[in-house]
Every structure is written in C-alpha cells, then in structure tokens.
Amino acid sequence: MADQQKVDMYMVTNQKYFPEEKRFILKEKLLALEDDKFSTVSMLELKDPTTILLVSLFLGTLGIDRFMLGDTGIGILKLLTAGCCGILTIIDWFGVQKKARELNFNKVMTLVM
C-alpha cells in the first residue's frame, strides 16, 4: 500500500489538476495502491487547467484548446467556423478548466482501477 505521507504530498502538489469534489475519491484510491503502481501514477503527465485556459483565451477561435484536450472533433469544428462565430469560444472560456480537470481525473482513475 502507498505511504500516507507520499499520497498527501501528491495530493497537495497536484490539487489544481483535479476537480475539488473528486479529490477525496482520488486520495482513497491512491492510498489503496501498491508502491510501484503509485510511482506510475505520480509520473503521469497532467494537463494544466491554467495553461489550457490561456490557450483558450488566445487561440480558442482556432480550436487549439480542444486539440490539447484530445477533443479533435470540436477542435476541427472551431477551426473551420472560427469558434462557431465566437460563441463556442466564449463558452469554452468558462468550461475548459473543468474539462481539463475531469480529463486528468479520468486518466488517473484508469490507472488505479
């Protein structure tokens, strides 16, 4: 089982990468992991929600933010329609950080299951 101190350090260091309401679930899953599996999770590269937001603010009309999140379909739609005439771009300004946090949470959960 993973050491309590290691898990606490991981959670404090990476708390901005995960949804606040799901951090407790993640912590419980990490505590139940073996050390080698925990090492794999701690090496995982996570998407920074702040970086995604900045990309969305400056290049959201081109769909770059959606490409970074792996949402290729909507990325192409935004690229071809100039962010659906700016409407989808503005919507993404308010939701892209949450999408990045959910993506990170789901990525870690697939490893711990």
Biopython code that builds the backbone (N, CA, C, O; Angstrom):
import numpy as np
from Bio.PDB.StructureBuilder import StructureBuilder

atoms = [
    (1, "MET", "N", (0.839, -1.184, 0.000)),
    (1, "MET", "CA", (0.000, 0.000, 0.000)),
    (1, "MET", "C", (0.883, 1.246, 0.000)),
    (1, "MET", "O", (1.976, 1.252, 0.565)),
    (2, "ALA", "N", (0.394, 2.278, -0.633)),
    (2, "ALA", "CA", (1.138, 3.533, -0.725)),
    (2, "ALA", "C", (1.196, 4.209, 0.651)),
    (2, "ALA", "O", (0.254, 4.127, 1.439)),
    (3, "ASP", "N", (2.279, 4.852, 0.909)),
    (3, "ASP", "CA", (2.516, 5.534, 2.170)),
    (3, "ASP", "C", (1.618, 6.768, 2.261)),
    (3, "ASP", "O", (1.465, 7.509, 1.290)),
    (4, "GLN", "N", (1.029, 6.979, 3.437)),
    (4, "GLN", "CA", (0.122, 8.116, 3.662)),
    (4, "GLN", "C", (0.810, 9.445, 3.336)),
    (4, "GLN", "O", (0.203, 10.331, 2.734)),
    (5, "GLN", "N", (2.066, 9.576, 3.732)),
    (5, "GLN", "CA", (2.797, 10.819, 3.514)),
    (5, "GLN", "C", (3.021, 11.080, 2.020)),
    (5, "GLN", "O", (2.908, 12.221, 1.572)),
    (6, "LYS", "N", (3.337, 10.038, 1.248)),
    (6, "LYS", "CA", (3.521, 10.189, -0.195)),
    (6, "LYS", "C", (2.234, 10.640, -0.869)),
    (6, "LYS", "O", (2.240, 11.527, -1.722)),
    (7, "VAL", "N", (1.137, 10.018, -0.475)),
    (7, "VAL", "CA", (-0.162, 10.355, -1.074)),
    (7, "VAL", "C", (-0.548, 11.786, -0.717)),
    (7, "VAL", "O", (-1.029, 12.530, -1.571)),
    (8, "ASP", "N", (-0.339, 12.175, 0.542)),
    (8, "ASP", "CA", (-0.649, 13.553, 0.946)),
    (8, "ASP", "C", (0.181, 14.558, 0.157)),
    (8, "ASP", "O", (-0.332, 15.590, -0.277)),
    (9, "MET", "N", (1.454, 14.258, -0.025)),
    (9, "MET", "CA", (2.335, 15.150, -0.789)),
    (9, "MET", "C", (1.868, 15.243, -2.244)),
    (9, "MET", "O", (1.851, 16.328, -2.825)),
    (10, "TYR", "N", (1.491, 14.108, -2.826)),
    (10, "TYR", "CA", (0.999, 14.098, -4.201)),
    (10, "TYR", "C", (-0.278, 14.936, -4.330)),
    (10, "TYR", "O", (-0.431, 15.711, -5.275)),
    (11, "MET", "N", (-1.181, 14.771, -3.377)),
    (11, "MET", "CA", (-2.450, 15.499, -3.431)),
    (11, "MET", "C", (-2.238, 17.006, -3.252)),
    (11, "MET", "O", (-2.886, 17.798, -3.937)),
    (12, "VAL", "N", (-1.364, 17.409, -2.363)),
    (12, "VAL", "CA", (-1.094, 18.836, -2.151)),
    (12, "VAL", "C", (-0.431, 19.436, -3.387)),
    (12, "VAL", "O", (-0.779, 20.533, -3.824)),
    (13, "THR", "N", (0.519, 18.706, -3.935)),
    (13, "THR", "CA", (1.255, 19.209, -5.092)),
    (13, "THR", "C", (0.379, 19.315, -6.331)),
    (13, "THR", "O", (0.545, 20.242, -7.124)),
    (14, "ASN", "N", (-0.554, 18.377, -6.513)),
    (14, "ASN", "CA", (-1.333, 18.296, -7.750)),
    (14, "ASN", "C", (-2.806, 18.632, -7.577)),
    (14, "ASN", "O", (-3.613, 18.271, -8.434)),
    (15, "GLN", "N", (-3.178, 19.302, -6.511)),
    (15, "GLN", "CA", (-4.592, 19.550, -6.265)),
    (15, "GLN", "C", (-5.261, 20.411, -7.345)),
    (15, "GLN", "O", (-6.462, 20.267, -7.576)),
    (16, "LYS", "N", (-4.530, 21.284, -7.997)),
    (16, "LYS", "CA", (-5.140, 22.143, -9.017)),
    (16, "LYS", "C", (-5.479, 21.377, -10.293)),
    (16, "LYS", "O", (-6.205, 21.888, -11.147)),
    (17, "TYR", "N", (-4.964, 20.163, -10.429)),
    (17, "TYR", "CA", (-5.195, 19.372, -11.631)),
    (17, "TYR", "C", (-6.465, 18.529, -11.569)),
    (17, "TYR", "O", (-6.860, 17.946, -12.578)),
    (18, "PHE", "N", (-7.110, 18.453, -10.414)),
    (18, "PHE", "CA", (-8.268, 17.578, -10.242)),
    (18, "PHE", "C", (-9.480, 18.353, -9.744)),
    (18, "PHE", "O", (-9.332, 19.375, -9.073)),
    (19, "PRO", "N", (-10.689, 17.869, -10.071)),
    (19, "PRO", "CA", (-11.905, 18.529, -9.563)),
    (19, "PRO", "C", (-11.960, 18.451, -8.035)),
    (19, "PRO", "O", (-11.657, 17.415, -7.443)),
    (20, "GLU", "N", (-12.341, 19.529, -7.429)),
    (20, "GLU", "CA", (-12.356, 19.603, -5.968)),
    (20, "GLU", "C", (-13.273, 18.548, -5.355)),
    (20, "GLU", "O", (-12.939, 17.961, -4.325)),
    (21, "GLU", "N", (-14.410, 18.307, -5.972)),
    (21, "GLU", "CA", (-15.379, 17.369, -5.409)),
    (21, "GLU", "C", (-14.946, 15.903, -5.542)),
    (21, "GLU", "O", (-15.556, 15.026, -4.930)),
    (22, "LYS", "N", (-13.910, 15.628, -6.328)),
    (22, "LYS", "CA", (-13.469, 14.246, -6.536)),
    (22, "LYS", "C", (-12.098, 13.968, -5.924)),
    (22, "LYS", "O", (-11.563, 12.873, -6.090)),
    (23, "ARG", "N", (-11.533, 14.925, -5.230)),
    (23, "ARG", "CA", (-10.200, 14.738, -4.641)),
    (23, "ARG", "C", (-10.200, 13.672, -3.547)),
    (23, "ARG", "O", (-9.234, 12.922, -3.406)),
    (24, "PHE", "N", (-11.283, 13.606, -2.775)),
    (24, "PHE", "CA", (-11.366, 12.611, -1.704)),
    (24, "PHE", "C", (-11.375, 11.200, -2.284)),
    (24, "PHE", "O", (-10.701, 10.310, -1.766)),
    (25, "ILE", "N", (-12.133, 10.996, -3.350)),
    (25, "ILE", "CA", (-12.187, 9.689, -4.011)),
    (25, "ILE", "C", (-10.803, 9.307, -4.521)),
    (25, "ILE", "O", (-10.353, 8.175, -4.342)),
    (26, "LEU", "N", (-10.144, 10.253, -5.149)),
    (26, "LEU", "CA", (-8.812, 10.009, -5.684)),
    (26, "LEU", "C", (-7.828, 9.647, -4.571)),
    (26, "LEU", "O", (-7.025, 8.727, -4.723)),
    (27, "LYS", "N", (-7.893, 10.365, -3.463)),
    (27, "LYS", "CA", (-6.986, 10.100, -2.351)),
    (27, "LYS", "C", (-7.196, 8.690, -1.811)),
    (27, "LYS", "O", (-6.226, 7.987, -1.529)),
    (28, "GLU", "N", (-8.440, 8.272, -1.666)),
    (28, "GLU", "CA", (-8.736, 6.928, -1.172)),
    (28, "GLU", "C", (-8.197, 5.858, -2.120)),
    (28, "GLU", "O", (-7.658, 4.844, -1.675)),
    (29, "LYS", "N", (-8.342, 6.084, -3.413)),
    (29, "LYS", "CA", (-7.837, 5.121, -4.405)),
    (29, "LYS", "C", (-6.311, 5.062, -4.373)),
    (29, "LYS", "O", (-5.729, 3.984, -4.491)),
    (30, "LEU", "N", (-5.666, 6.210, -4.215)),
    (30, "LEU", "CA", (-4.206, 6.247, -4.178)),
    (30, "LEU", "C", (-3.658, 5.559, -2.934)),
    (30, "LEU", "O", (-2.610, 4.915, -2.993)),
    (31, "LEU", "N", (-4.353, 5.687, -1.813)),
    (31, "LEU", "CA", (-3.906, 5.032, -0.587)),
    (31, "LEU", "C", (-3.958, 3.509, -0.707)),
    (31, "LEU", "O", (-3.175, 2.809, -0.065)),
    (32, "ALA", "N", (-4.868, 3.001, -1.516)),
    (32, "ALA", "CA", (-5.017, 1.557, -1.683)),
    (32, "ALA", "C", (-4.037, 0.967, -2.697)),
    (32, "ALA", "O", (-3.965, -0.252, -2.846)),
    (33, "LEU", "N", (-3.288, 1.810, -3.387)),
    (33, "LEU", "CA", (-2.373, 1.325, -4.424)),
    (33, "LEU", "C", (-1.093, 0.738, -3.837)),
    (33, "LEU", "O", (-0.669, 1.087, -2.735)),
    (34, "GLU", "N", (-0.495, -0.160, -4.605)),
    (34, "GLU", "CA", (0.844, -0.655, -4.280)),
    (34, "GLU", "C", (1.851, 0.437, -4.660)),
    (34, "GLU", "O", (1.543, 1.324, -5.456)),
    (35, "ASP", "N", (3.042, 0.366, -4.092)),
    (35, "ASP", "CA", (4.060, 1.402, -4.308)),
    (35, "ASP", "C", (4.474, 1.534, -5.772)),
    (35, "ASP", "O", (4.667, 2.651, -6.253)),
    (36, "ASP", "N", (4.614, 0.426, -6.485)),
    (36, "ASP", "CA", (5.037, 0.515, -7.880)),
    (36, "ASP", "C", (3.961, 1.148, -8.756)),
    (36, "ASP", "O", (4.270, 1.894, -9.685)),
    (37, "LYS", "N", (2.702, 0.849, -8.458)),
    (37, "LYS", "CA", (1.604, 1.463, -9.216)),
    (37, "LYS", "C", (1.480, 2.949, -8.871)),
    (37, "LYS", "O", (1.168, 3.768, -9.736)),
    (38, "PHE", "N", (1.725, 3.290, -7.607)),
    (38, "PHE", "CA", (1.699, 4.694, -7.204)),
    (38, "PHE", "C", (2.803, 5.475, -7.908)),
    (38, "PHE", "O", (2.600, 6.626, -8.295)),
    (39, "SER", "N", (3.962, 4.861, -8.073)),
    (39, "SER", "CA", (5.053, 5.515, -8.792)),
    (39, "SER", "C", (4.655, 5.810, -10.231)),
    (39, "SER", "O", (4.996, 6.863, -10.771)),
    (40, "THR", "N", (3.927, 4.875, -10.857)),
    (40, "THR", "CA", (3.445, 5.088, -12.226)),
    (40, "THR", "C", (2.478, 6.263, -12.277)),
    (40, "THR", "O", (2.551, 7.095, -13.182)),
    (41, "VAL", "N", (1.578, 6.330, -11.311)),
    (41, "VAL", "CA", (0.603, 7.427, -11.267)),
    (41, "VAL", "C", (1.310, 8.756, -11.032)),
    (41, "VAL", "O", (0.951, 9.764, -11.641)),
    (42, "SER", "N", (2.302, 8.769, -10.162)),
    (42, "SER", "CA", (2.979, 10.030, -9.860)),
    (42, "SER", "C", (3.815, 10.535, -11.035)),
    (42, "SER", "O", (4.110, 11.728, -11.111)),
    (43, "MET", "N", (4.198, 9.653, -11.944)),
    (43, "MET", "CA", (4.964, 10.054, -13.128)),
    (43, "MET", "C", (4.062, 10.513, -14.282)),
    (43, "MET", "O", (4.554, 11.007, -15.297)),
    (44, "LEU", "N", (2.763, 10.351, -14.126)),
    (44, "LEU", "CA", (1.813, 10.682, -15.182)),
    (44, "LEU", "C", (1.807, 12.181, -15.459)),
    (44, "LEU", "O", (1.777, 12.992, -14.533)),
    (45, "GLU", "N", (1.836, 12.540, -16.735)),
    (45, "GLU", "CA", (1.816, 13.950, -17.122)),
    (45, "GLU", "C", (0.370, 14.434, -17.185)),
    (45, "GLU", "O", (-0.453, 13.869, -17.906)),
    (46, "LEU", "N", (0.074, 15.472, -16.431)),
    (46, "LEU", "CA", (-1.284, 16.004, -16.339)),
    (46, "LEU", "C", (-1.395, 17.319, -17.093)),
    (46, "LEU", "O", (-0.424, 18.066, -17.214)),
    (47, "LYS", "N", (-2.594, 17.590, -17.599)),
    (47, "LYS", "CA", (-2.861, 18.851, -18.296)),
    (47, "LYS", "C", (-3.081, 19.956, -17.265)),
    (47, "LYS", "O", (-3.843, 19.781, -16.315)),
    (48, "ASP", "N", (-2.420, 21.077, -17.453)),
    (48, "ASP", "CA", (-2.563, 22.204, -16.541)),
    (48, "ASP", "C", (-3.791, 23.025, -16.948)),
    (48, "ASP", "O", (-3.818, 23.589, -18.041)),
    (49, "PRO", "N", (-4.810, 23.097, -16.079)),
    (49, "PRO", "CA", (-6.019, 23.852, -16.417)),
    (49, "PRO", "C", (-5.761, 25.324, -16.713)),
    (49, "PRO", "O", (-6.447, 25.907, -17.553)),
    (50, "THR", "N", (-4.792, 25.937, -16.046)),
    (50, "THR", "CA", (-4.487, 27.346, -16.282)),
    (50, "THR", "C", (-3.883, 27.540, -17.669)),
    (50, "THR", "O", (-4.225, 28.496, -18.365)),
    (51, "THR", "N", (-3.002, 26.655, -18.069)),
    (51, "THR", "CA", (-2.411, 26.728, -19.403)),
    (51, "THR", "C", (-3.483, 26.545, -20.473)),
    (51, "THR", "O", (-3.495, 27.256, -21.478)),
    (52, "ILE", "N", (-4.373, 25.595, -20.252)),
    (52, "ILE", "CA", (-5.461, 25.354, -21.205)),
    (52, "ILE", "C", (-6.350, 26.590, -21.308)),
    (52, "ILE", "O", (-6.792, 26.943, -22.401)),
    (53, "LEU", "N", (-6.616, 27.251, -20.182)),
    (53, "LEU", "CA", (-7.424, 28.472, -20.210)),
    (53, "LEU", "C", (-6.726, 29.574, -20.998)),
    (53, "LEU", "O", (-7.366, 30.261, -21.794)),
    (54, "LEU", "N", (-5.433, 29.751, -20.790)),
    (54, "LEU", "CA", (-4.701, 30.787, -21.532)),
    (54, "LEU", "C", (-4.696, 30.490, -23.036)),
    (54, "LEU", "O", (-4.856, 31.397, -23.853)),
    (55, "VAL", "N", (-4.514, 29.236, -23.387)),
    (55, "VAL", "CA", (-4.571, 28.859, -24.801)),
    (55, "VAL", "C", (-5.967, 29.125, -25.343)),
    (55, "VAL", "O", (-6.117, 29.584, -26.475)),
    (56, "SER", "N", (-6.986, 28.842, -24.546)),
    (56, "SER", "CA", (-8.360, 29.088, -24.975)),
    (56, "SER", "C", (-8.630, 30.576, -25.180)),
    (56, "SER", "O", (-9.337, 30.960, -26.112)),
    (57, "LEU", "N", (-8.070, 31.411, -24.312)),
    (57, "LEU", "CA", (-8.275, 32.859, -24.442)),
    (57, "LEU", "C", (-7.626, 33.410, -25.710)),
    (57, "LEU", "O", (-8.206, 34.255, -26.393)),
    (58, "PHE", "N", (-6.417, 32.928, -26.024)),
    (58, "PHE", "CA", (-5.683, 33.497, -27.147)),
    (58, "PHE", "C", (-5.856, 32.740, -28.462)),
    (58, "PHE", "O", (-5.821, 33.348, -29.532)),
    (59, "LEU", "N", (-6.041, 31.421, -28.394)),
    (59, "LEU", "CA", (-6.139, 30.620, -29.621)),
    (59, "LEU", "C", (-7.405, 29.774, -29.666)),
    (59, "LEU", "O", (-7.495, 28.833, -30.454)),
    (60, "GLY", "N", (-8.373, 30.100, -28.833)),
    (60, "GLY", "CA", (-9.608, 29.322, -28.774)),
    (60, "GLY", "C", (-10.417, 29.350, -30.053)),
    (60, "GLY", "O", (-11.107, 28.380, -30.366)),
    (61, "THR", "N", (-10.347, 30.431, -30.790)),
    (61, "THR", "CA", (-11.073, 30.533, -32.054)),
    (61, "THR", "C", (-10.568, 29.513, -33.060)),
    (61, "THR", "O", (-11.316, 29.072, -33.933)),
    (62, "LEU", "N", (-9.304, 29.139, -32.941)),
    (62, "LEU", "CA", (-8.723, 28.147, -33.850)),
    (62, "LEU", "C", (-8.910, 26.718, -33.347)),
    (62, "LEU", "O", (-8.545, 25.769, -34.040)),
    (63, "GLY", "N", (-9.473, 26.555, -32.151)),
    (63, "GLY", "CA", (-9.732, 25.232, -31.611)),
    (63, "GLY", "C", (-8.528, 24.555, -30.981)),
    (63, "GLY", "O", (-8.580, 23.362, -30.680)),
    (64, "ILE", "N", (-7.444, 25.294, -30.775)),
    (64, "ILE", "CA", (-6.225, 24.702, -30.227)),
    (64, "ILE", "C", (-6.468, 24.136, -28.829)),
    (64, "ILE", "O", (-5.904, 23.101, -28.472)),
    (65, "ASP", "N", (-7.300, 24.804, -28.041)),
    (65, "ASP", "CA", (-7.590, 24.317, -26.699)),
    (65, "ASP", "C", (-8.245, 22.940, -26.738)),
    (65, "ASP", "O", (-7.920, 22.072, -25.928)),
    (66, "ARG", "N", (-9.150, 22.744, -27.664)),
    (66, "ARG", "CA", (-9.822, 21.444, -27.780)),
    (66, "ARG", "C", (-8.883, 20.367, -28.297)),
    (66, "ARG", "O", (-8.977, 19.212, -27.884)),
    (67, "PHE", "N", (-7.983, 20.734, -29.195)),
    (67, "PHE", "CA", (-6.986, 19.770, -29.659)),
    (67, "PHE", "C", (-6.100, 19.330, -28.502)),
    (67, "PHE", "O", (-5.749, 18.154, -28.403)),
    (68, "MET", "N", (-5.732, 20.266, -27.621)),
    (68, "MET", "CA", (-4.893, 19.937, -26.467)),
    (68, "MET", "C", (-5.604, 18.992, -25.503)),
    (68, "MET", "O", (-4.959, 18.187, -24.831)),
    (69, "LEU", "N", (-6.919, 19.090, -25.434)),
    (69, "LEU", "CA", (-7.697, 18.220, -24.556)),
    (69, "LEU", "C", (-8.031, 16.890, -25.211)),
    (69, "LEU", "O", (-8.630, 16.018, -24.582)),
    (70, "GLY", "N", (-7.650, 16.733, -26.463)),
    (70, "GLY", "CA", (-7.933, 15.488, -27.165)),
    (70, "GLY", "C", (-9.309, 15.443, -27.787)),
    (70, "GLY", "O", (-9.743, 14.387, -28.247)),
    (71, "ASP", "N", (-10.002, 16.559, -27.812)),
    (71, "ASP", "CA", (-11.342, 16.642, -28.388)),
    (71, "ASP", "C", (-11.223, 17.131, -29.832)),
    (71, "ASP", "O", (-11.532, 18.283, -30.140)),
    (72, "THR", "N", (-10.773, 16.242, -30.703)),
    (72, "THR", "CA", (-10.438, 16.603, -32.078)),
    (72, "THR", "C", (-11.646, 17.073, -32.875)),
    (72, "THR", "O", (-11.537, 18.018, -33.656)),
    (73, "GLY", "N", (-12.783, 16.439, -32.694)),
    (73, "GLY", "CA", (-13.982, 16.793, -33.451)),
    (73, "GLY", "C", (-14.398, 18.243, -33.247)),
    (73, "GLY", "O", (-14.607, 18.973, -34.216)),
    (74, "ILE", "N", (-14.518, 18.659, -32.004)),
    (74, "ILE", "CA", (-14.906, 20.041, -31.722)),
    (74, "ILE", "C", (-13.772, 20.988, -32.084)),
    (74, "ILE", "O", (-14.021, 22.131, -32.468)),
    (75, "GLY", "N", (-12.526, 20.527, -31.967)),
    (75, "GLY", "CA", (-11.384, 21.350, -32.385)),
    (75, "GLY", "C", (-11.457, 21.682, -33.865)),
    (75, "GLY", "O", (-11.226, 22.825, -34.259)),
    (76, "ILE", "N", (-11.778, 20.692, -34.686)),
    (76, "ILE", "CA", (-11.917, 20.924, -36.131)),
    (76, "ILE", "C", (-13.109, 21.832, -36.409)),
    (76, "ILE", "O", (-13.028, 22.720, -37.258)),
    (77, "LEU", "N", (-14.218, 21.614, -35.697)),
    (77, "LEU", "CA", (-15.399, 22.474, -35.861)),
    (77, "LEU", "C", (-15.050, 23.930, -35.545)),
    (77, "LEU", "O", (-15.416, 24.832, -36.299)),
    (78, "LYS", "N", (-14.350, 24.159, -34.444)),
    (78, "LYS", "CA", (-13.967, 25.525, -34.078)),
    (78, "LYS", "C", (-12.999, 26.117, -35.095)),
    (78, "LYS", "O", (-13.071, 27.306, -35.405)),
    (79, "LEU", "N", (-12.103, 25.300, -35.609)),
    (79, "LEU", "CA", (-11.131, 25.765, -36.597)),
    (79, "LEU", "C", (-11.817, 26.201, -37.883)),
    (79, "LEU", "O", (-11.473, 27.239, -38.448)),
    (80, "LEU", "N", (-12.775, 25.423, -38.344)),
    (80, "LEU", "CA", (-13.441, 25.712, -39.615)),
    (80, "LEU", "C", (-14.501, 26.798, -39.526)),
    (80, "LEU", "O", (-14.835, 27.423, -40.532)),
    (81, "THR", "N", (-15.034, 27.028, -38.326)),
    (81, "THR", "CA", (-16.121, 28.003, -38.188)),
    (81, "THR", "C", (-15.739, 29.209, -37.337)),
    (81, "THR", "O", (-16.603, 29.968, -36.899)),
    (82, "ALA", "N", (-14.429, 29.382, -37.105)),
    (82, "ALA", "CA", (-13.936, 30.478, -36.252)),
    (82, "ALA", "C", (-14.619, 30.436, -34.886)),
    (82, "ALA", "O", (-15.138, 31.438, -34.395)),
    (83, "GLY", "N", (-14.602, 29.243, -34.288)),
    (83, "GLY", "CA", (-15.190, 29.086, -32.949)),
    (83, "GLY", "C", (-16.683, 29.231, -32.965)),
    (83, "GLY", "O", (-17.275, 29.740, -32.013)),
    (84, "CYS", "N", (-17.319, 28.775, -34.072)),
    (84, "CYS", "CA", (-18.772, 28.939, -34.262)),
    (84, "CYS", "C", (-19.139, 30.410, -34.088)),
    (84, "CYS", "O", (-20.029, 30.776, -33.322)),
    (85, "CYS", "N", (-18.416, 31.222, -34.829)),
    (85, "CYS", "CA", (-18.579, 32.681, -34.817)),
    (85, "CYS", "C", (-18.323, 33.273, -33.426)),
    (85, "CYS", "O", (-18.916, 34.286, -33.055)),
    (86, "GLY", "N", (-17.454, 32.641, -32.681)),
    (86, "GLY", "CA", (-17.061, 33.148, -31.369)),
    (86, "GLY", "C", (-17.901, 32.641, -30.217)),
    (86, "GLY", "O", (-17.507, 32.786, -29.059)),
    (87, "ILE", "N", (-19.046, 32.049, -30.504)),
    (87, "ILE", "CA", (-19.935, 31.610, -29.420)),
    (87, "ILE", "C", (-19.326, 30.449, -28.646)),
    (87, "ILE", "O", (-19.275, 30.478, -27.416)),
    (88, "LEU", "N", (-18.865, 29.432, -29.359)),
    (88, "LEU", "CA", (-18.265, 28.277, -28.692)),
    (88, "LEU", "C", (-16.965, 28.659, -27.996)),
    (88, "LEU", "O", (-16.619, 28.083, -26.965)),
    (89, "THR", "N", (-16.259, 29.608, -28.544)),
    (89, "THR", "CA", (-15.023, 30.079, -27.919)),
    (89, "THR", "C", (-15.316, 30.697, -26.555)),
    (89, "THR", "O", (-14.620, 30.408, -25.581)),
    (90, "ILE", "N", (-16.327, 31.533, -26.479)),
    (90, "ILE", "CA", (-16.692, 32.179, -25.212)),
    (90, "ILE", "C", (-17.196, 31.141, -24.206)),
    (90, "ILE", "O", (-16.884, 31.227, -23.019)),
    (91, "ILE", "N", (-17.966, 30.171, -24.673)),
    (91, "ILE", "CA", (-18.438, 29.103, -23.783)),
    (91, "ILE", "C", (-17.249, 28.330, -23.210)),
    (91, "ILE", "O", (-17.232, 27.989, -22.027)),
    (92, "ASP", "N", (-16.259, 28.059, -24.057)),
    (92, "ASP", "CA", (-15.082, 27.322, -23.597)),
    (92, "ASP", "C", (-14.271, 28.092, -22.566)),
    (92, "ASP", "O", (-13.628, 27.474, -21.717)),
    (93, "TRP", "N", (-14.279, 29.405, -22.611)),
    (93, "TRP", "CA", (-13.545, 30.186, -21.617)),
    (93, "TRP", "C", (-14.017, 29.842, -20.207)),
    (93, "TRP", "O", (-13.232, 29.879, -19.259)),
    (94, "PHE", "N", (-15.288, 29.511, -20.070)),
    (94, "PHE", "CA", (-15.855, 29.236, -18.753)),
    (94, "PHE", "C", (-15.814, 27.753, -18.381)),
    (94, "PHE", "O", (-15.947, 27.413, -17.206)),
    (95, "GLY", "N", (-15.632, 26.869, -19.361)),
    (95, "GLY", "CA", (-15.702, 25.447, -19.064)),
    (95, "GLY", "C", (-14.456, 24.637, -19.341)),
    (95, "GLY", "O", (-14.399, 23.457, -18.994)),
    (96, "VAL", "N", (-13.459, 25.242, -19.959)),
    (96, "VAL", "CA", (-12.300, 24.464, -20.390)),
    (96, "VAL", "C", (-11.444, 23.996, -19.211)),
    (96, "VAL", "O", (-10.835, 22.929, -19.290)),
    (97, "GLN", "N", (-11.383, 24.758, -18.134)),
    (97, "GLN", "CA", (-10.615, 24.325, -16.969)),
    (97, "GLN", "C", (-11.260, 23.106, -16.317)),
    (97, "GLN", "O", (-10.565, 22.180, -15.899)),
    (98, "LYS", "N", (-12.567, 23.107, -16.231)),
    (98, "LYS", "CA", (-13.270, 21.957, -15.666)),
    (98, "LYS", "C", (-13.054, 20.717, -16.533)),
    (98, "LYS", "O", (-12.875, 19.615, -16.013)),
    (99, "LYS", "N", (-13.071, 20.898, -17.848)),
    (99, "LYS", "CA", (-12.832, 19.772, -18.748)),
    (99, "LYS", "C", (-11.424, 19.217, -18.574)),
    (99, "LYS", "O", (-11.229, 18.002, -18.617)),
    (100, "ALA", "N", (-10.443, 20.088, -18.380)),
    (100, "ALA", "CA", (-9.060, 19.642, -18.175)),
    (100, "ALA", "C", (-8.934, 18.871, -16.866)),
    (100, "ALA", "O", (-8.251, 17.848, -16.813)),
    (101, "ARG", "N", (-9.583, 19.349, -15.814)),
    (101, "ARG", "CA", (-9.522, 18.657, -14.526)),
    (101, "ARG", "C", (-10.192, 17.288, -14.607)),
    (101, "ARG", "O", (-9.683, 16.311, -14.058)),
    (102, "GLU", "N", (-11.330, 17.219, -15.289)),
    (102, "GLU", "CA", (-12.027, 15.936, -15.472)),
    (102, "GLU", "C", (-11.169, 14.969, -16.279)),
    (102, "GLU", "O", (-11.110, 13.780, -15.967)),
    (103, "LEU", "N", (-10.509, 15.473, -17.308)),
    (103, "LEU", "CA", (-9.628, 14.639, -18.125)),
    (103, "LEU", "C", (-8.493, 14.072, -17.279)),
    (103, "LEU", "O", (-8.178, 12.887, -17.387)),
    (104, "ASN", "N", (-7.881, 14.894, -16.448)),
    (104, "ASN", "CA", (-6.817, 14.432, -15.562)),
    (104, "ASN", "C", (-7.326, 13.381, -14.577)),
    (104, "ASN", "O", (-6.678, 12.357, -14.359)),
    (105, "PHE", "N", (-8.482, 13.642, -13.988)),
    (105, "PHE", "CA", (-9.067, 12.701, -13.028)),
    (105, "PHE", "C", (-9.332, 11.354, -13.692)),
    (105, "PHE", "O", (-8.995, 10.306, -13.139)),
    (106, "ASN", "N", (-9.933, 11.384, -14.874)),
    (106, "ASN", "CA", (-10.246, 10.138, -15.575)),
    (106, "ASN", "C", (-8.981, 9.386, -15.975)),
    (106, "ASN", "O", (-8.953, 8.155, -15.949)),
    (107, "LYS", "N", (-7.939, 10.121, -16.344)),
    (107, "LYS", "CA", (-6.664, 9.495, -16.733)),
    (107, "LYS", "C", (-6.053, 8.758, -15.538)),
    (107, "LYS", "O", (-5.568, 7.635, -15.678)),
    (108, "VAL", "N", (-6.079, 9.395, -14.362)),
    (108, "VAL", "CA", (-5.526, 8.748, -13.172)),
    (108, "VAL", "C", (-6.392, 7.581, -12.743)),
    (108, "VAL", "O", (-5.874, 6.541, -12.338)),
    (109, "MET", "N", (-7.704, 7.741, -12.825)),
    (109, "MET", "CA", (-8.608, 6.671, -12.400)),
    (109, "MET", "C", (-8.473, 5.420, -13.264)),
    (109, "MET", "O", (-8.657, 4.307, -12.770)),
    (110, "THR", "N", (-8.154, 5.588, -14.544)),
    (110, "THR", "CA", (-7.961, 4.408, -15.384)),
    (110, "THR", "C", (-6.721, 3.630, -14.957)),
    (110, "THR", "O", (-6.665, 2.414, -15.138)),
    (111, "LEU", "N", (-5.733, 4.311, -14.396)),
    (111, "LEU", "CA", (-4.537, 3.620, -13.914)),
    (111, "LEU", "C", (-4.731, 2.952, -12.562)),
    (111, "LEU", "O", (-4.122, 1.918, -12.288)),
    (112, "VAL", "N", (-5.566, 3.529, -11.723)),
    (112, "VAL", "CA", (-5.733, 2.979, -10.367)),
    (112, "VAL", "C", (-6.792, 1.888, -10.303)),
    (112, "VAL", "O", (-6.865, 1.175, -9.302)),
    (113, "MET", "N", (-7.580, 1.740, -11.292)),
    (113, "MET", "CA", (-8.614, 0.690, -11.289)),
    (113, "MET", "C", (-8.039, -0.655, -11.622)),
    (113, "MET", "O", (-8.770, -1.645, -11.663)),
]
sb = StructureBuilder()
sb.init_structure("model")
sb.init_model(0)
sb.init_chain("A")
sb.init_seg("    ")
for serial, (resi, resn, name, xyz) in enumerate(atoms, 1):
    if name == "N":
        sb.init_residue(resn, " ", resi, " ")
    sb.init_atom(name, np.array(xyz, "f"), 0.0, 1.0, " ", f" {name:<3s}", serial, name[0])
structure = sb.get_structure()
